[in-house]
């Protein structure tokens, strides 16, 4: 499992970036630039300069930077779903399975990052999701993007985890609402701890990592709600 490849549906791009060296370079470098500059300051011109190419060449792959961000977020959640499938297929107890899923989501699972994902910087990709992924749907274009099926991967992941909640307590009525909230909280709480600490009790600590604190918080929240 040292090298895997995540396949993203063709609706996410004009030309599959995995089909060429330039496309793969566009994706890898865009992650680094968005991580460094933030989505607002990131532009295709800056990306083109970084990879010694042209803006026109980037537009052959993506219509705009929002579509590129949706692609990156979709790739990240597809990777998370792969890890969930790989590490929980042998677990029958739904509570144990849910705990393992949360460890993966919060990046406290062993070896979650020990993968070569087509040469991408997974730590940077996760930071991009932590700080920028809400911009994929908090936009006036959300209905158009949704109608194109570009959120299907995220919805599928949410549904997969919601099914575990239903196994634990079939009478619990809000499994999808709970899991979509948990998925958002998994990166928002880490972001708050680093940048808006007054919004959370999770903090930088020498005793326990932010990831472990987020995991403990999410696990206790879920178990109290669905028991």
C-alpha positions in Angstrom: 0.0 0.0 0.0 3.0 2.3 -0.3 1.8 3.8 -3.6 -1.9 4.3 -4.5 -3.7 6.4 -7.1 -7.0 8.3 -6.5 -9.2 8.5 -9.5 -11.5 11.5 -9.7 -14.6 11.7 -12.0 -14.3 13.5 -15.3 -16.9 16.1 -14.4 -14.3 17.7 -12.1 -12.0 18.8 -14.9 -11.7 19.6 -18.6 -8.7 17.3 -19.1 -7.7 14.7 -16.6 -4.6 16.2 -14.8 -3.4 12.7 -14.0 -3.0 12.0 -17.7 0.1 14.1 -18.2 3.2 15.4 -16.3 1.9 19.0 -16.7 -1.4 18.1 -15.2 0.1 16.3 -12.2 2.5 19.3 -11.8 -0.5 21.7 -11.8 -2.3 19.7 -9.0 0.8 19.2 -6.9 2.0 22.8 -7.2 -1.5 24.3 -6.7 -1.6 22.5 -3.3 1.7 24.0 -2.3 0.7 27.5 -3.5 -2.8 27.5 -1.9 -1.2 26.3 1.3 1.3 29.1 1.2 -0.8 32.0 -0.1 -4.4 31.1 0.7 -7.2 30.7 -1.8 -8.0 34.4 -2.1 -4.5 35.3 -3.2 -3.9 32.2 -5.3 -4.3 32.8 -9.1 -3.7 30.8 -12.2 -1.1 33.4 -13.2 0.9 32.7 -10.1 0.6 29.0 -10.6 1.7 29.3 -14.2 4.7 31.3 -13.2 5.6 28.7 -10.6 5.5 25.8 -13.0 7.1 27.7 -15.9 4.0 27.4 -18.0 1.1 29.6 -19.2 -2.4 30.4 -17.8 -3.9 29.0 -21.0 -2.3 25.6 -20.3 -3.9 25.5 -16.9 -7.4 26.5 -18.3 -7.2 23.4 -20.5 -7.5 21.4 -17.3 -9.7 23.5 -15.1 -12.3 26.2 -15.9 -11.4 28.3 -12.8 -9.7 28.2 -9.4 -12.9 27.2 -7.7 -13.2 24.1 -9.8 -9.6 23.3 -9.0 -10.3 23.7 -5.3 -13.3 21.4 -5.6 -11.1 18.9 -7.3 -8.5 19.0 -4.5 -11.1 18.7 -1.8 -12.7 15.8 -3.7 -9.3 14.1 -4.0 -8.7 14.5 -0.2 -12.0 13.0 0.8 -11.6 10.2 -1.7 -8.3 9.4 0.0 -9.9 9.4 3.4 -12.6 7.1 2.1 -9.9 4.7 0.8 -8.2 4.7 4.1 -11.5 4.0 5.9 -12.2 1.0 3.5 -8.7 -0.3 3.9 -8.5 -0.1 7.7 -12.1 -1.1 8.7 -13.0 -3.9 6.4 -12.2 -6.5 9.1 -14.0 -4.7 11.9 -17.4 -6.0 12.7 -18.3 -4.1 15.8 -19.8 -0.8 14.7 -18.6 1.2 17.7 -15.0 0.0 17.1 -15.4 0.8 13.4 -16.7 4.3 14.2 -13.7 4.9 16.5 -11.3 3.8 13.8 -13.1 6.0 11.2 -12.7 9.0 13.5 -9.0 8.3 14.1 -8.5 8.3 10.3 -10.5 11.6 9.8 -8.6 13.3 12.6 -5.2 11.9 11.4 -4.4 10.1 14.6 -4.5 6.7 12.9 -1.2 5.0 12.4 0.3 5.3 8.9 -2.5 7.5 7.6 0.1 9.8 6.0 2.6 7.1 5.1 1.5 6.9 1.5 2.7 8.3 -1.8 -0.4 9.8 -3.2 0.8 10.4 -6.8 3.6 12.5 -5.4 1.3 15.0 -3.6 2.2 16.6 -0.3 -0.6 15.1 1.9 0.2 17.3 4.9 -0.2 20.4 2.7 -3.4 19.0 1.1 -4.9 18.4 4.6 -4.1 22.0 5.6 -5.8 23.3 2.4 -8.9 21.3 3.3 -8.7 22.6 6.9 -8.6 26.2 5.8 -10.2 26.4 2.4 -12.7 23.5 1.8 -15.7 25.4 3.0 -15.2 27.8 0.1 -16.2 25.0 -2.2 -19.9 25.3 -1.1 -20.1 28.7 0.6 -20.5 30.3 -2.8 -23.3 31.5 -5.0 -22.3 28.8 -7.5 -23.0 26.0 -5.0 -26.2 24.9 -6.7 -24.6 24.8 -10.1 -21.6 22.8 -8.8 -23.9 20.4 -7.0 -26.1 19.9 -10.1 -22.9 18.8 -11.9 -22.4 16.1 -9.3 -19.2 17.5 -8.0 -20.0 16.8 -4.4 -21.0 13.2 -4.9 -17.7 11.9 -3.4 -18.2 13.9 -0.2 -21.8 12.9 0.0 -20.9 9.3 -0.4 -18.3 9.4 2.4 -20.9 11.1 4.7 -23.4 8.4 3.8 -20.9 5.6 4.4 -20.2 6.8 7.9 -23.8 7.6 8.6 -24.6 3.9 8.0 -22.3 3.0 10.9 -24.3 5.4 13.2 -27.5 3.6 12.1 -25.8 0.2 13.0 -25.1 1.6 16.5 -28.5 3.0 17.0 -31.1 2.4 14.3 -33.5 4.8 16.0 -31.2 7.8 15.8 -32.8 10.2 13.4 -30.0 12.5 12.4 -27.2 10.3 11.3 -26.3 12.3 8.1 -26.7 15.6 9.9 -24.4 14.4 12.6 -21.7 13.0 10.3 -21.6 16.1 8.0 -21.2 18.2 11.2 -18.4 15.9 12.5 -16.6 16.0 9.1 -16.6 19.8 9.2 -15.7 19.9 12.9 -12.7 17.6 12.3 -10.9 20.3 10.4 -12.6 23.4 11.8 -11.6 22.6 15.4 -8.0 22.1 14.4 -8.1 25.4 12.6 -9.6 27.2 15.6 -7.0 25.8 17.9 -4.3 27.3 15.8 -5.8 30.6 14.8 -8.9 31.4 16.8 -8.2 29.7 20.2 -11.0 31.5 22.1 -13.5 29.5 20.0 -12.4 26.1 21.3 -11.0 24.3 24.4 -8.7 22.4 22.0 -5.2 23.9 22.2 -1.6 23.5 21.4 -0.3 21.2 24.1 2.9 19.4 24.8 0.9 16.6 26.5 -1.5 15.8 23.7 -1.6 16.8 20.0 -4.3 18.8 18.5 -5.3 15.8 16.4 -5.8 13.6 19.5 -7.8 16.3 21.3 -10.1 16.7 18.3 -10.5 12.9 18.1 -11.4 12.7 21.8 -13.9 15.6 21.5 -15.6 14.1 18.4 -15.8 10.5 19.7 -17.3 11.6 23.0 -19.8 13.8 21.2 -21.0 11.1 18.9 -21.2 8.4 21.5 -23.3 10.6 23.9 -25.7 11.5 21.1 -26.3 8.0 19.6 -26.1 5.8 22.7 
